[in-house]
Amino acid sequence: MYADLLDLLVALDRIPQDPRYHPEGDALYHSLQVFQHARRESRDPALVAAALLHDVGKALRSGDHAVEGADLLEGLVAPRVVWLVRHHLDLLHSPGATRRHLRGTVKLHDLELLRRWDLAGRSPRASVCSPEEAVTHLALDPAALGPDADEARHGKDPSSR
């Protein structure tokens, strides 16, 4: 499972981003910066995992990368991480509607944190950890993967327990 996550992350190496919005460079460097902001500010393993993996869909395409990334992560990580990846651009594209719809919820708070870290991860000179170190960090607290992720990945129905 961790090898799958590492493969998704490493696939972002040298994936170009629009320099107007991402002066830091490729999608891997950006993702590792976002991860480091999350790791410093949060002890929530699902939020930290979402920060690391939020752009994995960019390896497939840049336009709808949030949906593509969430689809890639289904069964590999906890449903909450998938949801955060799928919706990480909602506050950018539809801030008013998102805030009205999620007002007073943990989901809104999580999206606000993820958005802040996403914006902060744009330094051209940041020092970042390796992708291997980042994925190893997830392994230290497997709550980000969730109890059902491994079963779903192997074709088992977790609801049949």
Phi and psi in radians as a Rosetta constraint file:
Dihedral C 1 N 2 CA 2 C 2 CIRCULARHARMONIC -1.150 0.35
Dihedral N 2 CA 2 C 2 N 3 CIRCULARHARMONIC -0.593 0.35
Dihedral C 2 N 3 CA 3 C 3 CIRCULARHARMONIC -1.096 0.35
Dihedral N 3 CA 3 C 3 N 4 CIRCULARHARMONIC -0.675 0.35
Dihedral C 3 N 4 CA 4 C 4 CIRCULARHARMONIC -1.106 0.35
Dihedral N 4 CA 4 C 4 N 5 CIRCULARHARMONIC -0.757 0.35
Dihedral C 4 N 5 CA 5 C 5 CIRCULARHARMONIC -1.135 0.35
Dihedral N 5 CA 5 C 5 N 6 CIRCULARHARMONIC -0.719 0.35
Dihedral C 5 N 6 CA 6 C 6 CIRCULARHARMONIC -1.097 0.35
Dihedral N 6 CA 6 C 6 N 7 CIRCULARHARMONIC -0.736 0.35
Dihedral C 6 N 7 CA 7 C 7 CIRCULARHARMONIC -1.042 0.35
Dihedral N 7 CA 7 C 7 N 8 CIRCULARHARMONIC -0.762 0.35
Dihedral C 7 N 8 CA 8 C 8 CIRCULARHARMONIC -1.099 0.35
Dihedral N 8 CA 8 C 8 N 9 CIRCULARHARMONIC -0.678 0.35
Dihedral C 8 N 9 CA 9 C 9 CIRCULARHARMONIC -1.255 0.35
Dihedral N 9 CA 9 C 9 N 10 CIRCULARHARMONIC -0.834 0.35
Dihedral C 9 N 10 CA 10 C 10 CIRCULARHARMONIC -1.116 0.35
Dihedral N 10 CA 10 C 10 N 11 CIRCULARHARMONIC -0.467 0.35
Dihedral C 10 N 11 CA 11 C 11 CIRCULARHARMONIC -1.084 0.35
Dihedral N 11 CA 11 C 11 N 12 CIRCULARHARMONIC -0.290 0.35
Dihedral C 11 N 12 CA 12 C 12 CIRCULARHARMONIC -1.405 0.35
Dihedral N 12 CA 12 C 12 N 13 CIRCULARHARMONIC -0.210 0.35
Dihedral C 12 N 13 CA 13 C 13 CIRCULARHARMONIC -1.057 0.35
Dihedral N 13 CA 13 C 13 N 14 CIRCULARHARMONIC 2.244 0.35
Dihedral C 13 N 14 CA 14 C 14 CIRCULARHARMONIC 1.191 0.35
Dihedral N 14 CA 14 C 14 N 15 CIRCULARHARMONIC 0.220 0.35
Dihedral C 14 N 15 CA 15 C 15 CIRCULARHARMONIC -1.371 0.35
Dihedral N 15 CA 15 C 15 N 16 CIRCULARHARMONIC 1.999 0.35
Dihedral C 15 N 16 CA 16 C 16 CIRCULARHARMONIC -1.242 0.35
Dihedral N 16 CA 16 C 16 N 17 CIRCULARHARMONIC 2.694 0.35
Dihedral C 16 N 17 CA 17 C 17 CIRCULARHARMONIC -2.282 0.35
Dihedral N 17 CA 17 C 17 N 18 CIRCULARHARMONIC 2.724 0.35
Dihedral C 17 N 18 CA 18 C 18 CIRCULARHARMONIC -1.080 0.35
Dihedral N 18 CA 18 C 18 N 19 CIRCULARHARMONIC 2.053 0.35
Dihedral C 18 N 19 CA 19 C 19 CIRCULARHARMONIC -1.129 0.35
Dihedral N 19 CA 19 C 19 N 20 CIRCULARHARMONIC -0.301 0.35
Dihedral C 19 N 20 CA 20 C 20 CIRCULARHARMONIC -1.140 0.35
Dihedral N 20 CA 20 C 20 N 21 CIRCULARHARMONIC -0.577 0.35
Dihedral C 20 N 21 CA 21 C 21 CIRCULARHARMONIC -1.875 0.35
Dihedral N 21 CA 21 C 21 N 22 CIRCULARHARMONIC -0.386 0.35
Dihedral C 21 N 22 CA 22 C 22 CIRCULARHARMONIC -2.302 0.35
Dihedral N 22 CA 22 C 22 N 23 CIRCULARHARMONIC 1.295 0.35
Dihedral C 22 N 23 CA 23 C 23 CIRCULARHARMONIC -1.190 0.35
Dihedral N 23 CA 23 C 23 N 24 CIRCULARHARMONIC -0.204 0.35
Dihedral C 23 N 24 CA 24 C 24 CIRCULARHARMONIC -1.281 0.35
Dihedral N 24 CA 24 C 24 N 25 CIRCULARHARMONIC -0.389 0.35
Dihedral C 24 N 25 CA 25 C 25 CIRCULARHARMONIC 2.036 0.35
Dihedral N 25 CA 25 C 25 N 26 CIRCULARHARMONIC -2.394 0.35
Dihedral C 25 N 26 CA 26 C 26 CIRCULARHARMONIC -1.244 0.35
Dihedral N 26 CA 26 C 26 N 27 CIRCULARHARMONIC 2.927 0.35
Dihedral C 26 N 27 CA 27 C 27 CIRCULARHARMONIC -1.193 0.35
Dihedral N 27 CA 27 C 27 N 28 CIRCULARHARMONIC -0.516 0.35
Dihedral C 27 N 28 CA 28 C 28 CIRCULARHARMONIC -1.189 0.35
Dihedral N 28 CA 28 C 28 N 29 CIRCULARHARMONIC -0.841 0.35
Dihedral C 28 N 29 CA 29 C 29 CIRCULARHARMONIC -1.026 0.35
Dihedral N 29 CA 29 C 29 N 30 CIRCULARHARMONIC -0.747 0.35
Dihedral C 29 N 30 CA 30 C 30 CIRCULARHARMONIC -1.077 0.35
Dihedral N 30 CA 30 C 30 N 31 CIRCULARHARMONIC -0.841 0.35
Dihedral C 30 N 31 CA 31 C 31 CIRCULARHARMONIC -1.068 0.35
Dihedral N 31 CA 31 C 31 N 32 CIRCULARHARMONIC -0.690 0.35
Dihedral C 31 N 32 CA 32 C 32 CIRCULARHARMONIC -1.190 0.35
Dihedral N 32 CA 32 C 32 N 33 CIRCULARHARMONIC -0.598 0.35
Dihedral C 32 N 33 CA 33 C 33 CIRCULARHARMONIC -1.149 0.35
Dihedral N 33 CA 33 C 33 N 34 CIRCULARHARMONIC -0.784 0.35
Dihedral C 33 N 34 CA 34 C 34 CIRCULARHARMONIC -1.074 0.35
Dihedral N 34 CA 34 C 34 N 35 CIRCULARHARMONIC -0.760 0.35
Dihedral C 34 N 35 CA 35 C 35 CIRCULARHARMONIC -0.990 0.35
Dihedral N 35 CA 35 C 35 N 36 CIRCULARHARMONIC -0.800 0.35
Dihedral C 35 N 36 CA 36 C 36 CIRCULARHARMONIC -1.146 0.35
Dihedral N 36 CA 36 C 36 N 37 CIRCULARHARMONIC -0.647 0.35
Dihedral C 36 N 37 CA 37 C 37 CIRCULARHARMONIC -1.080 0.35
Dihedral N 37 CA 37 C 37 N 38 CIRCULARHARMONIC -0.790 0.35
Dihedral C 37 N 38 CA 38 C 38 CIRCULARHARMONIC -1.114 0.35
Dihedral N 38 CA 38 C 38 N 39 CIRCULARHARMONIC -0.783 0.35
Dihedral C 38 N 39 CA 39 C 39 CIRCULARHARMONIC -1.093 0.35
Dihedral N 39 CA 39 C 39 N 40 CIRCULARHARMONIC -0.621 0.35
Dihedral C 39 N 40 CA 40 C 40 CIRCULARHARMONIC -1.249 0.35
Dihedral N 40 CA 40 C 40 N 41 CIRCULARHARMONIC -0.574 0.35
Dihedral C 40 N 41 CA 41 C 41 CIRCULARHARMONIC -1.814 0.35
Dihedral N 41 CA 41 C 41 N 42 CIRCULARHARMONIC -0.197 0.35
Dihedral C 41 N 42 CA 42 C 42 CIRCULARHARMONIC -2.374 0.35
Dihedral N 42 CA 42 C 42 N 43 CIRCULARHARMONIC 2.563 0.35
Dihedral C 42 N 43 CA 43 C 43 CIRCULARHARMONIC -1.885 0.35
Dihedral N 43 CA 43 C 43 N 44 CIRCULARHARMONIC 0.182 0.35
Dihedral C 43 N 44 CA 44 C 44 CIRCULARHARMONIC -1.531 0.35
Dihedral N 44 CA 44 C 44 N 45 CIRCULARHARMONIC 1.896 0.35
Dihedral C 44 N 45 CA 45 C 45 CIRCULARHARMONIC -1.079 0.35
Dihedral N 45 CA 45 C 45 N 46 CIRCULARHARMONIC -0.574 0.35
Dihedral C 45 N 46 CA 46 C 46 CIRCULARHARMONIC -1.207 0.35
Dihedral N 46 CA 46 C 46 N 47 CIRCULARHARMONIC -0.715 0.35
Dihedral C 46 N 47 CA 47 C 47 CIRCULARHARMONIC -1.131 0.35
Dihedral N 47 CA 47 C 47 N 48 CIRCULARHARMONIC -0.735 0.35
Dihedral C 47 N 48 CA 48 C 48 CIRCULARHARMONIC -1.137 0.35
Dihedral N 48 CA 48 C 48 N 49 CIRCULARHARMONIC -0.720 0.35
Dihedral C 48 N 49 CA 49 C 49 CIRCULARHARMONIC -1.107 0.35
Dihedral N 49 CA 49 C 49 N 50 CIRCULARHARMONIC -0.747 0.35
Dihedral C 49 N 50 CA 50 C 50 CIRCULARHARMONIC -1.091 0.35
Dihedral N 50 CA 50 C 50 N 51 CIRCULARHARMONIC -0.680 0.35
Dihedral C 50 N 51 CA 51 C 51 CIRCULARHARMONIC -1.079 0.35
Dihedral N 51 CA 51 C 51 N 52 CIRCULARHARMONIC -0.762 0.35
Dihedral C 51 N 52 CA 52 C 52 CIRCULARHARMONIC -1.156 0.35
Dihedral N 52 CA 52 C 52 N 53 CIRCULARHARMONIC -0.702 0.35
Dihedral C 52 N 53 CA 53 C 53 CIRCULARHARMONIC -1.778 0.35
Dihedral N 53 CA 53 C 53 N 54 CIRCULARHARMONIC 0.059 0.35
Dihedral C 53 N 54 CA 54 C 54 CIRCULARHARMONIC -1.035 0.35
Dihedral N 54 CA 54 C 54 N 55 CIRCULARHARMONIC -0.466 0.35
Dihedral C 54 N 55 CA 55 C 55 CIRCULARHARMONIC -1.927 0.35
Dihedral N 55 CA 55 C 55 N 56 CIRCULARHARMONIC 0.273 0.35
Dihedral C 55 N 56 CA 56 C 56 CIRCULARHARMONIC -1.033 0.35
Dihedral N 56 CA 56 C 56 N 57 CIRCULARHARMONIC -0.437 0.35
Dihedral C 56 N 57 CA 57 C 57 CIRCULARHARMONIC -1.183 0.35
Dihedral N 57 CA 57 C 57 N 58 CIRCULARHARMONIC -0.278 0.35
Dihedral C 57 N 58 CA 58 C 58 CIRCULARHARMONIC -1.152 0.35
Dihedral N 58 CA 58 C 58 N 59 CIRCULARHARMONIC -0.343 0.35
Dihedral C 58 N 59 CA 59 C 59 CIRCULARHARMONIC -1.189 0.35
Dihedral N 59 CA 59 C 59 N 60 CIRCULARHARMONIC -0.420 0.35
Dihedral C 59 N 60 CA 60 C 60 CIRCULARHARMONIC -1.625 0.35
Dihedral N 60 CA 60 C 60 N 61 CIRCULARHARMONIC -0.845 0.35
Dihedral C 60 N 61 CA 61 C 61 CIRCULARHARMONIC -2.878 0.35
Dihedral N 61 CA 61 C 61 N 62 CIRCULARHARMONIC 2.670 0.35
Dihedral C 61 N 62 CA 62 C 62 CIRCULARHARMONIC -1.531 0.35
Dihedral N 62 CA 62 C 62 N 63 CIRCULARHARMONIC -0.520 0.35
Dihedral C 62 N 63 CA 63 C 63 CIRCULARHARMONIC -1.067 0.35
Dihedral N 63 CA 63 C 63 N 64 CIRCULARHARMONIC -1.000 0.35
Dihedral C 63 N 64 CA 64 C 64 CIRCULARHARMONIC -2.005 0.35
Dihedral N 64 CA 64 C 64 N 65 CIRCULARHARMONIC 0.800 0.35
Dihedral C 64 N 65 CA 65 C 65 CIRCULARHARMONIC -1.151 0.35
Dihedral N 65 CA 65 C 65 N 66 CIRCULARHARMONIC -0.428 0.35
Dihedral C 65 N 66 CA 66 C 66 CIRCULARHARMONIC -1.155 0.35
Dihedral N 66 CA 66 C 66 N 67 CIRCULARHARMONIC -0.808 0.35
Dihedral C 66 N 67 CA 67 C 67 CIRCULARHARMONIC -1.197 0.35
Dihedral N 67 CA 67 C 67 N 68 CIRCULARHARMONIC -0.784 0.35
Dihedral C 67 N 68 CA 68 C 68 CIRCULARHARMONIC -1.031 0.35
Dihedral N 68 CA 68 C 68 N 69 CIRCULARHARMONIC -0.777 0.35
Dihedral C 68 N 69 CA 69 C 69 CIRCULARHARMONIC -1.120 0.35
Dihedral N 69 CA 69 C 69 N 70 CIRCULARHARMONIC -0.762 0.35
Dihedral C 69 N 70 CA 70 C 70 CIRCULARHARMONIC -1.063 0.35
Dihedral N 70 CA 70 C 70 N 71 CIRCULARHARMONIC -0.727 0.35
Dihedral C 70 N 71 CA 71 C 71 CIRCULARHARMONIC -1.094 0.35
Dihedral N 71 CA 71 C 71 N 72 CIRCULARHARMONIC -0.692 0.35
Dihedral C 71 N 72 CA 72 C 72 CIRCULARHARMONIC -1.118 0.35
Dihedral N 72 CA 72 C 72 N 73 CIRCULARHARMONIC -0.547 0.35
Dihedral C 72 N 73 CA 73 C 73 CIRCULARHARMONIC -1.534 0.35
Dihedral N 73 CA 73 C 73 N 74 CIRCULARHARMONIC -0.208 0.35
Dihedral C 73 N 74 CA 74 C 74 CIRCULARHARMONIC -0.937 0.35
Dihedral N 74 CA 74 C 74 N 75 CIRCULARHARMONIC 2.245 0.35
Dihedral C 74 N 75 CA 75 C 75 CIRCULARHARMONIC 1.458 0.35
Dihedral N 75 CA 75 C 75 N 76 CIRCULARHARMONIC -0.179 0.35
Dihedral C 75 N 76 CA 76 C 76 CIRCULARHARMONIC -1.745 0.35
Dihedral N 76 CA 76 C 76 N 77 CIRCULARHARMONIC -0.517 0.35
Dihedral C 76 N 77 CA 77 C 77 CIRCULARHARMONIC -2.307 0.35
Dihedral N 77 CA 77 C 77 N 78 CIRCULARHARMONIC 2.954 0.35
Dihedral C 77 N 78 CA 78 C 78 CIRCULARHARMONIC -1.066 0.35
Dihedral N 78 CA 78 C 78 N 79 CIRCULARHARMONIC 2.585 0.35
Dihedral C 78 N 79 CA 79 C 79 CIRCULARHARMONIC -0.941 0.35
Dihedral N 79 CA 79 C 79 N 80 CIRCULARHARMONIC -0.585 0.35
Dihedral C 79 N 80 CA 80 C 80 CIRCULARHARMONIC -1.114 0.35
Dihedral N 80 CA 80 C 80 N 81 CIRCULARHARMONIC -0.680 0.35
Dihedral C 80 N 81 CA 81 C 81 CIRCULARHARMONIC -1.142 0.35
Dihedral N 81 CA 81 C 81 N 82 CIRCULARHARMONIC -0.769 0.35
Dihedral C 81 N 82 CA 82 C 82 CIRCULARHARMONIC -1.024 0.35
Dihedral N 82 CA 82 C 82 N 83 CIRCULARHARMONIC -0.799 0.35
Dihedral C 82 N 83 CA 83 C 83 CIRCULARHARMONIC -1.057 0.35
Dihedral N 83 CA 83 C 83 N 84 CIRCULARHARMONIC -0.787 0.35
Dihedral C 83 N 84 CA 84 C 84 CIRCULARHARMONIC -1.102 0.35
Dihedral N 84 CA 84 C 84 N 85 CIRCULARHARMONIC -0.726 0.35
Dihedral C 84 N 85 CA 85 C 85 CIRCULARHARMONIC -1.123 0.35
Dihedral N 85 CA 85 C 85 N 86 CIRCULARHARMONIC -0.779 0.35
Dihedral C 85 N 86 CA 86 C 86 CIRCULARHARMONIC -1.069 0.35
Dihedral N 86 CA 86 C 86 N 87 CIRCULARHARMONIC -0.597 0.35
Dihedral C 86 N 87 CA 87 C 87 CIRCULARHARMONIC -1.905 0.35
Dihedral N 87 CA 87 C 87 N 88 CIRCULARHARMONIC 0.199 0.35
Dihedral C 87 N 88 CA 88 C 88 CIRCULARHARMONIC -1.156 0.35
Dihedral N 88 CA 88 C 88 N 89 CIRCULARHARMONIC -0.257 0.35
Dihedral C 88 N 89 CA 89 C 89 CIRCULARHARMONIC -1.752 0.35
Dihedral N 89 CA 89 C 89 N 90 CIRCULARHARMONIC -0.013 0.35
Dihedral C 89 N 90 CA 90 C 90 CIRCULARHARMONIC -1.017 0.35
Dihedral N 90 CA 90 C 90 N 91 CIRCULARHARMONIC -0.686 0.35
Dihedral C 90 N 91 CA 91 C 91 CIRCULARHARMONIC -1.270 0.35
Dihedral N 91 CA 91 C 91 N 92 CIRCULARHARMONIC -0.288 0.35
Dihedral C 91 N 92 CA 92 C 92 CIRCULARHARMONIC -1.471 0.35
Dihedral N 92 CA 92 C 92 N 93 CIRCULARHARMONIC -0.853 0.35
Dihedral C 92 N 93 CA 93 C 93 CIRCULARHARMONIC -1.401 0.35
Dihedral N 93 CA 93 C 93 N 94 CIRCULARHARMONIC -0.654 0.35
Dihedral C 93 N 94 CA 94 C 94 CIRCULARHARMONIC -2.454 0.35
Dihedral N 94 CA 94 C 94 N 95 CIRCULARHARMONIC 1.136 0.35
Dihedral C 94 N 95 CA 95 C 95 CIRCULARHARMONIC -1.076 0.35
Dihedral N 95 CA 95 C 95 N 96 CIRCULARHARMONIC -0.761 0.35
Dihedral C 95 N 96 CA 96 C 96 CIRCULARHARMONIC -1.127 0.35
Dihedral N 96 CA 96 C 96 N 97 CIRCULARHARMONIC -0.864 0.35
Dihedral C 96 N 97 CA 97 C 97 CIRCULARHARMONIC -1.111 0.35
Dihedral N 97 CA 97 C 97 N 98 CIRCULARHARMONIC -0.698 0.35
Dihedral C 97 N 98 CA 98 C 98 CIRCULARHARMONIC -1.125 0.35
Dihedral N 98 CA 98 C 98 N 99 CIRCULARHARMONIC -0.780 0.35
Dihedral C 98 N 99 CA 99 C 99 CIRCULARHARMONIC -1.136 0.35
Dihedral N 99 CA 99 C 99 N 100 CIRCULARHARMONIC -0.705 0.35
Dihedral C 99 N 100 CA 100 C 100 CIRCULARHARMONIC -1.134 0.35
Dihedral N 100 CA 100 C 100 N 101 CIRCULARHARMONIC -0.800 0.35
Dihedral C 100 N 101 CA 101 C 101 CIRCULARHARMONIC -1.155 0.35
Dihedral N 101 CA 101 C 101 N 102 CIRCULARHARMONIC -0.656 0.35
Dihedral C 101 N 102 CA 102 C 102 CIRCULARHARMONIC -1.865 0.35
Dihedral N 102 CA 102 C 102 N 103 CIRCULARHARMONIC 0.155 0.35
Dihedral C 102 N 103 CA 103 C 103 CIRCULARHARMONIC -0.830 0.35
Dihedral N 103 CA 103 C 103 N 104 CIRCULARHARMONIC 2.276 0.35
Dihedral C 103 N 104 CA 104 C 104 CIRCULARHARMONIC 1.344 0.35
Dihedral N 104 CA 104 C 104 N 105 CIRCULARHARMONIC 0.176 0.35
Dihedral C 104 N 105 CA 105 C 105 CIRCULARHARMONIC -1.856 0.35
Dihedral N 105 CA 105 C 105 N 106 CIRCULARHARMONIC 2.784 0.35
Dihedral C 105 N 106 CA 106 C 106 CIRCULARHARMONIC -1.134 0.35
Dihedral N 106 CA 106 C 106 N 107 CIRCULARHARMONIC -0.591 0.35
Dihedral C 106 N 107 CA 107 C 107 CIRCULARHARMONIC -1.021 0.35
Dihedral N 107 CA 107 C 107 N 108 CIRCULARHARMONIC -0.750 0.35
Dihedral C 107 N 108 CA 108 C 108 CIRCULARHARMONIC -1.123 0.35
Dihedral N 108 CA 108 C 108 N 109 CIRCULARHARMONIC -0.778 0.35
Dihedral C 108 N 109 CA 109 C 109 CIRCULARHARMONIC -1.014 0.35
Dihedral N 109 CA 109 C 109 N 110 CIRCULARHARMONIC -0.786 0.35
Dihedral C 109 N 110 CA 110 C 110 CIRCULARHARMONIC -1.091 0.35
Dihedral N 110 CA 110 C 110 N 111 CIRCULARHARMONIC -0.769 0.35
Dihedral C 110 N 111 CA 111 C 111 CIRCULARHARMONIC -1.120 0.35
Dihedral N 111 CA 111 C 111 N 112 CIRCULARHARMONIC -0.651 0.35
Dihedral C 111 N 112 CA 112 C 112 CIRCULARHARMONIC -1.117 0.35
Dihedral N 112 CA 112 C 112 N 113 CIRCULARHARMONIC -0.751 0.35
Dihedral C 112 N 113 CA 113 C 113 CIRCULARHARMONIC -1.106 0.35
Dihedral N 113 CA 113 C 113 N 114 CIRCULARHARMONIC -0.830 0.35
Dihedral C 113 N 114 CA 114 C 114 CIRCULARHARMONIC -1.056 0.35
Dihedral N 114 CA 114 C 114 N 115 CIRCULARHARMONIC -0.710 0.35
Dihedral C 114 N 115 CA 115 C 115 CIRCULARHARMONIC -1.110 0.35
Dihedral N 115 CA 115 C 115 N 116 CIRCULARHARMONIC -0.768 0.35
Dihedral C 115 N 116 CA 116 C 116 CIRCULARHARMONIC -1.080 0.35
Dihedral N 116 CA 116 C 116 N 117 CIRCULARHARMONIC -0.780 0.35
Dihedral C 116 N 117 CA 117 C 117 CIRCULARHARMONIC -1.165 0.35
Dihedral N 117 CA 117 C 117 N 118 CIRCULARHARMONIC -0.659 0.35
Dihedral C 117 N 118 CA 118 C 118 CIRCULARHARMONIC -1.047 0.35
Dihedral N 118 CA 118 C 118 N 119 CIRCULARHARMONIC -0.763 0.35
Dihedral C 118 N 119 CA 119 C 119 CIRCULARHARMONIC -1.200 0.35
Dihedral N 119 CA 119 C 119 N 120 CIRCULARHARMONIC -0.585 0.35
Dihedral C 119 N 120 CA 120 C 120 CIRCULARHARMONIC -1.311 0.35
Dihedral N 120 CA 120 C 120 N 121 CIRCULARHARMONIC -0.357 0.35
Dihedral C 120 N 121 CA 121 C 121 CIRCULARHARMONIC -1.504 0.35
Dihedral N 121 CA 121 C 121 N 122 CIRCULARHARMONIC 0.896 0.35
Dihedral C 121 N 122 CA 122 C 122 CIRCULARHARMONIC -2.317 0.35
Dihedral N 122 CA 122 C 122 N 123 CIRCULARHARMONIC 0.555 0.35
Dihedral C 122 N 123 CA 123 C 123 CIRCULARHARMONIC -1.599 0.35
Dihedral N 123 CA 123 C 123 N 124 CIRCULARHARMONIC 2.205 0.35
Dihedral C 123 N 124 CA 124 C 124 CIRCULARHARMONIC -1.197 0.35
Dihedral N 124 CA 124 C 124 N 125 CIRCULARHARMONIC -0.246 0.35
Dihedral C 124 N 125 CA 125 C 125 CIRCULARHARMONIC -2.148 0.35
Dihedral N 125 CA 125 C 125 N 126 CIRCULARHARMONIC 0.395 0.35
Dihedral C 125 N 126 CA 126 C 126 CIRCULARHARMONIC -1.276 0.35
Dihedral N 126 CA 126 C 126 N 127 CIRCULARHARMONIC 2.557 0.35
Dihedral C 126 N 127 CA 127 C 127 CIRCULARHARMONIC -1.620 0.35
Dihedral N 127 CA 127 C 127 N 128 CIRCULARHARMONIC 2.214 0.35
Dihedral C 127 N 128 CA 128 C 128 CIRCULARHARMONIC -2.198 0.35
Dihedral N 128 CA 128 C 128 N 129 CIRCULARHARMONIC 2.785 0.35
Dihedral C 128 N 129 CA 129 C 129 CIRCULARHARMONIC -1.366 0.35
Dihedral N 129 CA 129 C 129 N 130 CIRCULARHARMONIC 3.030 0.35
Dihedral C 129 N 130 CA 130 C 130 CIRCULARHARMONIC -1.398 0.35
Dihedral N 130 CA 130 C 130 N 131 CIRCULARHARMONIC 2.767 0.35
Dihedral C 130 N 131 CA 131 C 131 CIRCULARHARMONIC -1.008 0.35
Dihedral N 131 CA 131 C 131 N 132 CIRCULARHARMONIC -0.654 0.35
Dihedral C 131 N 132 CA 132 C 132 CIRCULARHARMONIC -1.095 0.35
Dihedral N 132 CA 132 C 132 N 133 CIRCULARHARMONIC -0.750 0.35
Dihedral C 132 N 133 CA 133 C 133 CIRCULARHARMONIC -1.121 0.35
Dihedral N 133 CA 133 C 133 N 134 CIRCULARHARMONIC -0.695 0.35
Dihedral C 133 N 134 CA 134 C 134 CIRCULARHARMONIC -1.115 0.35
Dihedral N 134 CA 134 C 134 N 135 CIRCULARHARMONIC -0.804 0.35
Dihedral C 134 N 135 CA 135 C 135 CIRCULARHARMONIC -1.182 0.35
Dihedral N 135 CA 135 C 135 N 136 CIRCULARHARMONIC -0.638 0.35
Dihedral C 135 N 136 CA 136 C 136 CIRCULARHARMONIC -1.057 0.35
Dihedral N 136 CA 136 C 136 N 137 CIRCULARHARMONIC -0.653 0.35
Dihedral C 136 N 137 CA 137 C 137 CIRCULARHARMONIC -1.029 0.35
Dihedral N 137 CA 137 C 137 N 138 CIRCULARHARMONIC -0.707 0.35
Dihedral C 137 N 138 CA 138 C 138 CIRCULARHARMONIC -1.098 0.35
Dihedral N 138 CA 138 C 138 N 139 CIRCULARHARMONIC -0.636 0.35
Dihedral C 138 N 139 CA 139 C 139 CIRCULARHARMONIC -1.161 0.35
Dihedral N 139 CA 139 C 139 N 140 CIRCULARHARMONIC -0.440 0.35
Dihedral C 139 N 140 CA 140 C 140 CIRCULARHARMONIC -1.221 0.35
Dihedral N 140 CA 140 C 140 N 141 CIRCULARHARMONIC -0.424 0.35
Dihedral C 140 N 141 CA 141 C 141 CIRCULARHARMONIC -2.357 0.35
Dihedral N 141 CA 141 C 141 N 142 CIRCULARHARMONIC 1.452 0.35
Dihedral C 141 N 142 CA 142 C 142 CIRCULARHARMONIC -1.168 0.35
Dihedral N 142 CA 142 C 142 N 143 CIRCULARHARMONIC 0.037 0.35
Dihedral C 142 N 143 CA 143 C 143 CIRCULARHARMONIC -1.048 0.35
Dihedral N 143 CA 143 C 143 N 144 CIRCULARHARMONIC -0.443 0.35
Dihedral C 143 N 144 CA 144 C 144 CIRCULARHARMONIC -1.171 0.35
Dihedral N 144 CA 144 C 144 N 145 CIRCULARHARMONIC -0.442 0.35
Dihedral C 144 N 145 CA 145 C 145 CIRCULARHARMONIC -1.501 0.35
Dihedral N 145 CA 145 C 145 N 146 CIRCULARHARMONIC -0.494 0.35
Dihedral C 145 N 146 CA 146 C 146 CIRCULARHARMONIC 1.435 0.35
Dihedral N 146 CA 146 C 146 N 147 CIRCULARHARMONIC 2.668 0.35
Dihedral C 146 N 147 CA 147 C 147 CIRCULARHARMONIC -1.195 0.35
Dihedral N 147 CA 147 C 147 N 148 CIRCULARHARMONIC -0.388 0.35
Dihedral C 147 N 148 CA 148 C 148 CIRCULARHARMONIC -1.691 0.35
Dihedral N 148 CA 148 C 148 N 149 CIRCULARHARMONIC -0.213 0.35
Dihedral C 148 N 149 CA 149 C 149 CIRCULARHARMONIC -1.076 0.35
Dihedral N 149 CA 149 C 149 N 150 CIRCULARHARMONIC -0.772 0.35
Dihedral C 149 N 150 CA 150 C 150 CIRCULARHARMONIC -1.171 0.35
Dihedral N 150 CA 150 C 150 N 151 CIRCULARHARMONIC -0.708 0.35
Dihedral C 150 N 151 CA 151 C 151 CIRCULARHARMONIC -1.132 0.35
Dihedral N 151 CA 151 C 151 N 152 CIRCULARHARMONIC -0.766 0.35
Dihedral C 151 N 152 CA 152 C 152 CIRCULARHARMONIC -1.089 0.35
Dihedral N 152 CA 152 C 152 N 153 CIRCULARHARMONIC -0.665 0.35
Dihedral C 152 N 153 CA 153 C 153 CIRCULARHARMONIC -1.116 0.35
Dihedral N 153 CA 153 C 153 N 154 CIRCULARHARMONIC -0.532 0.35
Dihedral C 153 N 154 CA 154 C 154 CIRCULARHARMONIC -1.716 0.35
Dihedral N 154 CA 154 C 154 N 155 CIRCULARHARMONIC 0.312 0.35
Dihedral C 154 N 155 CA 155 C 155 CIRCULARHARMONIC 1.382 0.35
Dihedral N 155 CA 155 C 155 N 156 CIRCULARHARMONIC 0.195 0.35
Dihedral C 155 N 156 CA 156 C 156 CIRCULARHARMONIC -1.623 0.35
Dihedral N 156 CA 156 C 156 N 157 CIRCULARHARMONIC 2.613 0.35
Dihedral C 156 N 157 CA 157 C 157 CIRCULARHARMONIC -1.601 0.35
Dihedral N 157 CA 157 C 157 N 158 CIRCULARHARMONIC 1.914 0.35
Dihedral C 157 N 158 CA 158 C 158 CIRCULARHARMONIC -1.120 0.35
Dihedral N 158 CA 158 C 158 N 159 CIRCULARHARMONIC -0.376 0.35
Dihedral C 158 N 159 CA 159 C 159 CIRCULARHARMONIC -1.333 0.35
Dihedral N 159 CA 159 C 159 N 160 CIRCULARHARMONIC -0.154 0.35
Dihedral C 159 N 160 CA 160 C 160 CIRCULARHARMONIC -1.514 0.35
Dihedral N 160 CA 160 C 160 N 161 CIRCULARHARMONIC 0.084 0.35
